[in-house]
Amino acid sequence: MNLDYIKPNNWSIIEEGFDVDRVKASESLFSIGNGAMGQRANFEEKYSGPTFQGSYIAGVYYPDKTRVGWWKNGYPEYFAKVLNAPSWIGINVYVNDEALDLFKCKKVQNFKRELNMKEGWLSRSFTATLQNNIEVEVSVKRFLSLDLDELGAIDYSVTPLNAPATITYRPYIDSGITNEDSNWDDKFWDTMSVSYKEQRAFIQAKTMKTNFYTCTFMESQLFLNNAPMELTPELDKSSTYFSFGYTYKVNQGEAFKIQKFGGYTVDRNHDKYELVDAAHAVLDQAKDLGFEKLLEKQKIAWSNIWDMADITISGDVKAQQGIRFNIFQLNQTYLGTDARLNIGPKGFTGEKYGGSTYWDTEAYCIPFYMATKDQSVARSLLEYRYNHLQKAIENAEKLGFSNGAALYPMVTMNGEECHNEWEITFEEIHRNGAIAFAIYNYYRYTGDYSYIPEKGLEVLIGIARFWHQRATFSTAKNKYVILGVTGPNEYENNVNNNWYTNYIAQWCINYAVENIERIQSEYPTDYTRIMHKAKLSKAEIKEWQKVADEMYFPYSDEHKVYLQQDGFLDKELITVADLDQSQRPINQKWSWDRILRSPYIKQADTLQGFYFFEDHFTTEELERHFDFYEPFTVHESSLSPCVHSIQAAKLGRMDQAYTFYLRTSRLDLDDYNHEVHEGLHITSMAGTWMSIVEGFGGMRVKNDKLTFEPKIPEQWEGYSFKVNFRHQILKVNVCQGHTHFELEGDKDLEIMVNGTSITITPNNLVTV
């Protein structure tokens, strides 16, 4: 399937022409969300062709029992799944009693779909000739309200073109749905009641096992040539379904329209016995405002988001479209308004990865949210992990660790590990390091130390205890080693002494000790409370320090590089450039055995350490490691191109940086990994933002100051971005040859540009 059907456009994702082979991919690319719920871009009307139906409610999940062939001690009992929720978007359409179904129409012309990112709505229009030879023009607009985040709205219009026609709309809600991704074909939903009152309908359903109570609701209004009309509906009801039927004989050329409001009320936000009342309240507000006023409010809400988060690129439409698509999808997934939520790798666009939280949040997403929102949003993401500390301790206990050692889960909904591939669950323990690094990164960026004595230190202690216990003393090496791990490069399993894992383990211990000492001298009350609560002694800290001080790091004297792990040089070191291109992507062409024996790297591994800890190494060391490892990297993880783009820019390799940028920004739009039909790569989209701000913009925080080393790809005339740094908003505008800085705020800001100190005064343009 050719996926370059998306038209280049600065502010919209546009598809022209209907192709049944593209339906699933488009359902992903045109997905919409508002942080509280989201849905794939499924058609409202019946569609009998291949489709992946998906509507999702944030925070509502089901523990699908683990399916493995051979059970191992320590395995999680379930894999948490974000659930395909009861559907409210459905509007079946009949023309002279024949269902409108694009899969079965004689002809579909002028098909156009648009996701307007500037204003936050999805539209679709087409002309279709049905089997009964009636030709109709259809236009649809849909959005999920940011202001009323339990509400979505649809405007659906049908105009007969070649003859009068009797048109029937059957708007419905349906809880008889299944998940595309299910281990045992379990029933996930228990429908408790289906009811209606006047033109409103409600389905109350709860999830099995987790007992989330939900109410799915709808109400519709009819229009002829935009004039409101009253029609008495027919009712169709079953134990999991309710629809109203509205039928009207429409003259040729007249537009018969339905506007439908729908959505979810959930017991996460309301009393479970008052969900229908809460739904009535939402529908009352929707009816009072009407579709057009709600749409105006939607445009204003998105305008406010873009005012802070937008990145402009001039002279390169595909690059501009790519970054805006990434920023848009991040904001559709998570807005920071609910501290109980986090960012799933697929967001609301698919079911792979279960919609759960991964280390991606700490490693990639927190920098984006820190700089484009208020710092409280990033703090909420840190608190999410603090609230799960006890579960992290329990996760470690299941694997045989003790004394409050904490192993944060690879995949989670509620703090429990729910990933069940042994080489990931038990071995990809570097994730613990990302949790600690995020605490450091938050303090470095915001200057807000208060989080660490209040909550963060307890997390750092649990993580340090884990690394202390996970390391083994090797008498042969006279060093501490960490055995049997999987690094960020998941094309290596069960290796010894993954450099990145050992390095971040050492750093975590040192960082915990450093903060214990600071809190002892500056926050004595917190120090006493934490030491007592954690039962931590000076003797234990000394034991940790011994592990950190004597950590082993594999190194090649020949290549003057740290080795990704013990034995890396034993591999047949054929670079990707010399690999037969017909063998790519190797994860779809090769056996797992062959991949594990190869030198090929899925994503930044050793270089991930150089990204996190850039200040620990010289530029020459970075260059040596980049030149050694990048040629073996196949970039078959969505998290790979962004780190390489940042490092290529740091090394002044702008062509390479630009190529990696395009790959990360258009990963889904151009379907590099041939899997966009499964959903989008939401968390790596934050890496796209970093590749511009940290890569081309060269933004870092050093010695409590923002520093920049701006560079610009030759393909661009200019680019700009804003960052919210310690409650001051700095706008950076980079052109070929110079950079402008502008400050919103009420006090001066000292920054470093290419090593020179510059003071920016509010509302004054400074050109460097």
Solvent accessible surface area in square Angstrom, and as a share of the most:
residue,aa,sasa,rsa
1,M,130,0.58
2,N,102,0.52
3,L,12,0.06
4,D,93,0.48
5,Y,12,0.04
6,I,6,0.03
7,K,75,0.32
8,P,74,0.46
9,N,49,0.25
10,N,70,0.36
11,W,56,0.20
12,S,4,0.03
13,I,0,0.00
14,I,19,0.10
15,E,3,0.01
16,E,87,0.39
17,G,33,0.32
18,F,45,0.19
19,D,52,0.27
20,V,60,0.34
21,D,100,0.52
22,R,33,0.12
23,V,3,0.02
24,K,62,0.26
25,A,1,0.01
26,S,0,0.00
27,E,3,0.01
28,S,0,0.00
29,L,0,0.00
30,F,0,0.00
31,S,2,0.01
32,I,6,0.03
33,G,4,0.04
34,N,3,0.01
35,G,10,0.09
36,A,28,0.21
37,M,4,0.02
38,G,2,0.02
39,Q,2,0.01
40,R,0,0.00
41,A,2,0.02
42,N,5,0.02
43,F,16,0.07
44,E,5,0.02
45,E,5,0.02
46,K,91,0.38
47,Y,26,0.10
48,S,51,0.33
49,G,8,0.08
50,P,78,0.49
51,T,37,0.21
52,F,11,0.05
53,Q,85,0.38
54,G,2,0.02
55,S,6,0.04
56,Y,0,0.00
57,I,7,0.04
58,A,10,0.08
59,G,24,0.23
60,V,4,0.02
61,Y,25,0.10
62,Y,4,0.02
63,P,18,0.11
64,D,0,0.00
65,K,105,0.45
66,T,5,0.03
67,R,139,0.51
68,V,48,0.27
69,G,85,0.82
70,W,199,0.70
71,W,116,0.41
72,K,74,0.31
73,N,145,0.74
74,G,20,0.19
75,Y,17,0.06
76,P,9,0.06
77,E,127,0.57
78,Y,36,0.14
79,F,28,0.12
80,A,1,0.01
81,K,5,0.02
82,V,11,0.06
83,L,2,0.01
84,N,7,0.03
85,A,2,0.01
86,P,0,0.00
87,S,23,0.15
88,W,0,0.00
89,I,7,0.03
90,G,2,0.02
91,I,0,0.00
92,N,26,0.13
93,V,2,0.01
94,Y,54,0.20
95,V,0,0.00
96,N,65,0.33
97,D,131,0.68
98,E,46,0.21
99,A,27,0.21
100,L,0,0.00
101,D,3,0.01
102,L,5,0.02
103,F,92,0.38
104,K,116,0.49
105,C,21,0.12
106,K,111,0.47
107,K,107,0.45
108,V,36,0.21
109,Q,78,0.35
110,N,119,0.61
111,F,4,0.01
112,K,77,0.33
113,R,4,0.01
114,E,28,0.13
115,L,0,0.00
116,N,19,0.10
117,M,0,0.00
118,K,102,0.43
119,E,47,0.21
120,G,5,0.05
121,W,24,0.08
122,L,11,0.06
123,S,22,0.14
124,R,14,0.05
125,S,42,0.27
126,F,3,0.01
127,T,11,0.06
128,A,0,0.00
129,T,21,0.12
130,L,1,0.00
131,Q,99,0.44
132,N,52,0.27
133,N,84,0.43
134,I,17,0.08
135,E,44,0.20
136,V,0,0.00
137,E,86,0.39
138,V,0,0.00
139,S,53,0.34
140,V,8,0.04
141,K,55,0.23
142,R,4,0.01
143,F,1,0.00
144,L,3,0.01
145,S,3,0.02
146,L,28,0.14
147,D,77,0.40
148,L,34,0.17
149,D,57,0.29
150,E,33,0.15
151,L,0,0.00
152,G,1,0.01
153,A,0,0.00
154,I,0,0.00
155,D,18,0.09
156,Y,0,0.00
157,S,15,0.10
158,V,0,0.00
159,T,18,0.10
160,P,0,0.00
161,L,62,0.31
162,N,72,0.37
163,A,28,0.22
164,P,66,0.42
165,A,1,0.01
166,T,45,0.26
167,I,0,0.00
168,T,11,0.06
169,Y,0,0.00
170,R,66,0.24
171,P,0,0.00
172,Y,39,0.15
173,I,0,0.00
174,D,29,0.15
175,S,5,0.03
176,G,52,0.50
177,I,40,0.20
178,T,111,0.64
179,N,14,0.07
180,E,96,0.43
181,D,49,0.25
182,S,32,0.21
183,N,37,0.19
184,W,112,0.39
185,D,127,0.66
186,D,51,0.26
187,K,132,0.56
188,F,10,0.04
189,W,10,0.04
190,D,43,0.22
191,T,31,0.18
192,M,89,0.40
193,S,42,0.27
194,V,18,0.10
195,S,42,0.27
196,Y,99,0.38
197,K,123,0.52
198,E,140,0.63
199,Q,55,0.24
200,R,28,0.10
201,A,0,0.00
202,F,4,0.01
203,I,0,0.00
204,Q,42,0.19
205,A,1,0.01
206,K,41,0.17
207,T,0,0.00
208,M,62,0.28
209,K,121,0.51
210,T,37,0.22
211,N,74,0.38
212,F,35,0.14
213,Y,37,0.14
214,T,1,0.00
215,C,0,0.00
216,T,0,0.00
217,F,0,0.00
218,M,1,0.00
219,E,11,0.05
220,S,9,0.06
221,Q,73,0.32
222,L,6,0.03
223,F,25,0.10
224,L,31,0.16
225,N,80,0.41
226,N,111,0.57
227,A,55,0.42
228,P,93,0.58
229,M,35,0.16
230,E,165,0.74
231,L,39,0.19
232,T,131,0.76
233,P,27,0.17
234,E,98,0.44
235,L,82,0.41
236,D,71,0.37
237,K,112,0.47
238,S,56,0.36
239,S,91,0.59
240,T,45,0.26
241,Y,49,0.19
242,F,1,0.00
243,S,0,0.00
244,F,1,0.00
245,G,2,0.02
246,Y,2,0.01
247,T,59,0.35
248,Y,73,0.28
249,K,138,0.59
250,V,0,0.00
251,N,86,0.44
252,Q,101,0.45
253,G,54,0.52
254,E,37,0.17
255,A,31,0.24
256,F,0,0.00
257,K,27,0.12
258,I,0,0.00
259,Q,16,0.07
260,K,0,0.00
261,F,12,0.05
262,G,0,0.00
263,G,0,0.00
264,Y,8,0.03
265,T,0,0.00
266,V,8,0.05
267,D,41,0.21
268,R,46,0.17
269,N,83,0.43
270,H,60,0.27
271,D,75,0.39
272,K,73,0.31
273,Y,178,0.68
274,E,93,0.42
275,L,1,0.01
276,V,33,0.19
277,D,94,0.49
278,A,14,0.11
279,A,0,0.00
280,H,39,0.18
281,A,52,0.40
282,V,10,0.06
283,L,0,0.00
284,D,67,0.35
285,Q,88,0.39
286,A,0,0.00
287,K,113,0.48
288,D,122,0.63
289,L,52,0.26
290,G,23,0.22
291,F,6,0.03
292,E,110,0.49
293,K,126,0.53
294,L,2,0.01
295,L,10,0.05
296,E,92,0.41
297,K,82,0.35
298,Q,5,0.02
299,K,55,0.23
300,I,105,0.53
301,A,17,0.13
302,W,2,0.01
303,S,62,0.40
304,N,102,0.52
305,I,26,0.13
306,W,13,0.05
307,D,97,0.50
308,M,26,0.12
309,A,4,0.03
310,D,27,0.14
311,I,1,0.00
312,T,55,0.32
313,I,10,0.05
314,S,52,0.33
315,G,53,0.50
316,D,20,0.10
317,V,66,0.38
318,K,81,0.34
319,A,0,0.00
320,Q,4,0.02
321,Q,0,0.00
322,G,0,0.00
323,I,0,0.00
324,R,14,0.05
325,F,1,0.00
326,N,3,0.01
327,I,0,0.00
328,F,0,0.00
329,Q,2,0.01
330,L,0,0.00
331,N,0,0.00
332,Q,8,0.03
333,T,11,0.06
334,Y,5,0.02
335,L,30,0.15
336,G,15,0.15
337,T,122,0.71
338,D,29,0.15
339,A,48,0.37
340,R,125,0.46
341,L,22,0.11
342,N,23,0.12
343,I,1,0.00
344,G,7,0.06
345,P,10,0.06
346,K,1,0.00
347,G,8,0.08
348,F,17,0.07
349,T,3,0.02
350,G,0,0.00
351,E,2,0.01
352,K,72,0.30
353,Y,74,0.28
354,G,1,0.01
355,G,17,0.16
356,S,1,0.01
357,T,5,0.03
358,Y,21,0.08
359,W,9,0.03
360,D,11,0.06
361,T,0,0.00
362,E,2,0.01
363,A,3,0.02
364,Y,1,0.00
365,C,0,0.00
366,I,0,0.00
367,P,12,0.07
368,F,0,0.00
369,Y,0,0.00
370,M,5,0.02
371,A,1,0.00
372,T,6,0.03
373,K,32,0.14
374,D,67,0.35
375,Q,33,0.15
376,S,62,0.40
377,V,13,0.08
378,A,0,0.00
379,R,42,0.15
380,S,19,0.12
381,L,0,0.00
382,L,5,0.03
383,E,37,0.17
384,Y,12,0.05
385,R,5,0.02
386,Y,45,0.17
387,N,104,0.53
388,H,24,0.11
389,L,22,0.11
390,Q,109,0.48
391,K,67,0.28
392,A,0,0.00
393,I,27,0.14
394,E,65,0.29
395,N,9,0.05
396,A,0,0.00
397,E,91,0.41
398,K,115,0.49
399,L,54,0.27
400,G,68,0.66
401,F,32,0.13
402,S,64,0.41
403,N,84,0.43
404,G,21,0.21
405,A,1,0.01
406,A,0,0.00
407,L,2,0.01
408,Y,0,0.00
409,P,3,0.02
410,M,4,0.02
411,V,0,0.00
412,T,0,0.00
413,M,33,0.15
414,N,45,0.23
415,G,0,0.00
416,E,42,0.19
417,E,18,0.08
418,C,1,0.00
419,H,17,0.07
420,N,23,0.12
421,E,87,0.39
422,W,93,0.33
423,E,22,0.10
424,I,14,0.07
425,T,3,0.02
426,F,45,0.19
427,E,13,0.06
428,E,1,0.01
429,I,1,0.00
430,H,0,0.00
431,R,3,0.01
432,N,0,0.00
433,G,0,0.00
434,A,0,0.00
435,I,3,0.02
436,A,0,0.00
437,F,6,0.02
438,A,0,0.00
439,I,4,0.02
440,Y,55,0.21
441,N,14,0.07
442,Y,2,0.01
443,Y,62,0.24
444,R,67,0.24
445,Y,13,0.05
446,T,10,0.06
447,G,36,0.34
448,D,27,0.14
449,Y,15,0.06
450,S,41,0.27
451,Y,1,0.00
452,I,2,0.01
453,P,2,0.01
454,E,81,0.36
455,K,57,0.24
456,G,0,0.00
457,L,1,0.00
458,E,13,0.06
459,V,1,0.01
460,L,2,0.01
461,I,3,0.01
462,G,3,0.03
463,I,0,0.00
464,A,0,0.00
465,R,10,0.04
466,F,0,0.00
467,W,0,0.00
468,H,47,0.21
469,Q,60,0.26
470,R,44,0.16
471,A,13,0.10
472,T,66,0.38
473,F,81,0.34
474,S,21,0.14
475,T,120,0.69
476,A,105,0.81
477,K,86,0.36
478,N,106,0.55
479,K,78,0.33
480,Y,31,0.12
481,V,6,0.04
482,I,0,0.00
483,L,72,0.36
484,G,16,0.16
485,V,0,0.00
486,T,0,0.00
487,G,1,0.01
488,P,1,0.00
489,N,0,0.00
490,E,33,0.15
491,Y,4,0.02
492,E,8,0.04
493,N,20,0.10
494,N,87,0.45
495,V,20,0.11
496,N,65,0.33
497,N,2,0.01
498,N,1,0.01
499,W,0,0.00
500,Y,1,0.00
501,T,0,0.00
502,N,0,0.00
503,Y,30,0.11
504,I,0,0.00
505,A,0,0.00
506,Q,38,0.17
507,W,27,0.10
508,C,1,0.01
509,I,0,0.00
510,N,58,0.30
511,Y,13,0.05
512,A,0,0.00
513,V,15,0.09
514,E,103,0.46
515,N,5,0.02
516,I,3,0.02
517,E,106,0.47
518,R,77,0.28
519,I,0,0.00
520,Q,75,0.33
521,S,89,0.57
522,E,94,0.42
523,Y,67,0.25
524,P,82,0.52
525,T,113,0.66
526,D,34,0.18
527,Y,32,0.12
528,T,91,0.53
529,R,97,0.35
530,I,2,0.01
531,M,25,0.11
532,H,151,0.67
533,K,121,0.51
534,A,22,0.17
535,K,167,0.71
536,L,12,0.06
537,S,54,0.35
538,K,123,0.52
539,A,70,0.54
540,E,28,0.12
541,I,17,0.08
542,K,153,0.65
543,E,87,0.39
544,W,0,0.00
545,Q,51,0.22
546,K,92,0.39
547,V,3,0.02
548,A,0,0.00
549,D,94,0.48
550,E,58,0.26
551,M,7,0.03
552,Y,45,0.17
553,F,48,0.20
554,P,3,0.02
555,Y,91,0.35
556,S,6,0.04
557,D,113,0.58
558,E,140,0.63
559,H,63,0.28
560,K,110,0.47
561,V,1,0.01
562,Y,54,0.20
563,L,17,0.08
564,Q,1,0.00
565,Q,4,0.02
566,D,47,0.24
567,G,38,0.36
568,F,0,0.00
569,L,60,0.30
570,D,128,0.66
571,K,33,0.14
572,E,128,0.57
573,L,64,0.32
574,I,71,0.36
575,T,37,0.22
576,V,21,0.12
577,A,94,0.73
578,D,109,0.57
579,L,20,0.10
580,D,87,0.45
581,Q,116,0.51
582,S,70,0.45
583,Q,52,0.23
584,R,51,0.19
585,P,25,0.16
586,I,0,0.00
587,N,67,0.34
588,Q,99,0.44
589,K,112,0.47
590,W,28,0.10
591,S,67,0.43
592,W,108,0.38
593,D,83,0.43
594,R,110,0.40
595,I,2,0.01
596,L,53,0.26
597,R,155,0.56
598,S,10,0.06
599,P,5,0.03
600,Y,6,0.02
601,I,4,0.02
602,K,37,0.16
603,Q,9,0.04
604,A,3,0.02
605,D,4,0.02
606,T,2,0.01
607,L,2,0.01
608,Q,0,0.00
609,G,0,0.00
610,F,2,0.01
611,Y,28,0.11
612,F,10,0.04
613,F,6,0.03
614,E,28,0.13
615,D,90,0.46
616,H,93,0.41
617,F,29,0.12
618,T,72,0.42
619,T,61,0.35
620,E,113,0.51
621,E,46,0.21
622,L,6,0.03
623,E,66,0.30
624,R,94,0.34
625,H,2,0.01
626,F,1,0.00
627,D,69,0.36
628,F,26,0.11
629,Y,5,0.02
630,E,27,0.12
631,P,47,0.30
632,F,13,0.05
633,T,6,0.03
634,V,1,0.00
635,H,15,0.07
636,E,12,0.05
637,S,11,0.07
638,S,18,0.11
639,L,14,0.07
640,S,0,0.00
641,P,1,0.00
642,C,0,0.00
643,V,0,0.00
644,H,0,0.00
645,S,0,0.00
646,I,1,0.00
647,Q,3,0.01
648,A,0,0.00
649,A,0,0.00
650,K,46,0.20
651,L,28,0.14
652,G,44,0.42
653,R,67,0.25
654,M,38,0.17
655,D,96,0.50
656,Q,59,0.26
657,A,0,0.00
658,Y,25,0.10
659,T,85,0.50
660,F,17,0.07
661,Y,0,0.00
662,L,43,0.21
663,R,49,0.18
664,T,6,0.04
665,S,2,0.01
666,R,5,0.02
667,L,9,0.04
668,D,6,0.03
669,L,0,0.00
670,D,45,0.23
671,D,13,0.07
672,Y,82,0.31
673,N,16,0.08
674,H,115,0.51
675,E,31,0.14
676,V,1,0.01
677,H,69,0.31
678,E,56,0.25
679,G,0,0.00
680,L,0,0.00
681,H,14,0.06
682,I,0,0.00
683,T,4,0.02
684,S,4,0.02
685,M,6,0.02
686,A,0,0.00
687,G,0,0.00
688,T,0,0.00
689,W,3,0.01
690,M,0,0.00
691,S,0,0.00
692,I,0,0.00
693,V,0,0.00
694,E,22,0.10
695,G,3,0.03
696,F,0,0.00
697,G,0,0.00
698,G,9,0.09
699,M,12,0.06
700,R,44,0.16
701,V,14,0.08
702,K,67,0.29
703,N,143,0.73
704,D,96,0.50
705,K,60,0.25
706,L,0,0.00
707,T,17,0.10
708,F,2,0.01
709,E,69,0.31
710,P,25,0.16
711,K,55,0.23
712,I,27,0.14
713,P,1,0.00
714,E,139,0.62
715,Q,73,0.32
716,W,3,0.01
717,E,118,0.53
718,G,7,0.07
719,Y,2,0.01
720,S,7,0.04
721,F,2,0.01
722,K,29,0.12
723,V,0,0.00
724,N,24,0.12
725,F,5,0.02
726,R,57,0.21
727,H,125,0.56
728,Q,9,0.04
729,I,44,0.22
730,L,0,0.00
731,K,75,0.32
732,V,1,0.00
733,N,51,0.26
734,V,4,0.02
735,C,35,0.21
736,Q,92,0.41
737,G,82,0.78
738,H,72,0.32
739,T,8,0.04
740,H,42,0.19
741,F,0,0.00
742,E,72,0.32
743,L,1,0.01
744,E,82,0.37
745,G,38,0.36
746,D,131,0.68
747,K,120,0.51
748,D,80,0.41
749,L,18,0.09
750,E,73,0.33
751,I,0,0.00
752,M,52,0.23
753,V,2,0.01
754,N,97,0.50
755,G,63,0.60
756,T,83,0.48
757,S,59,0.38
758,I,31,0.16
759,T,76,0.44
760,I,0,0.00
761,T,48,0.28
762,P,33,0.21
763,N,117,0.60
764,N,85,0.44
765,L,107,0.53
766,V,36,0.20
767,T,77,0.44
768,V,68,0.39
